[in-house]
């Protein structure tokens, strides 16, 4: 069973308690009603799908109900780290430290 750390509850919980909320750090267009259909398609539907590290939004639906962000490796499915919605995107040094066995 995969365990996911909720940065709000401060607990590692079973993956069944969580739902993926898509790619993280995507900026919503300022005037979404005025953008072209192509720009809307790009914002709403098109996502990166890299092999390796991805930044995602997750929701602890069976716990606190809050959205948080995670760095996950798509090949191993390992969660490298999780962090609150109000925290900035971690830099490469922080991610590498976590991958080497640092704290959550």
Buried (B, 14 or more C-beta within 10 A) or exposed (E): EEEBBBBBBEBEBEBEBBEEBEBBEEEEEEEEEEBEEEEEEEBEEEEEEEEEBBBBBBBBBEBBEBBBBBBBBEEEEEBBBBBEEEEEEBEEEBBEBBBEEEEE
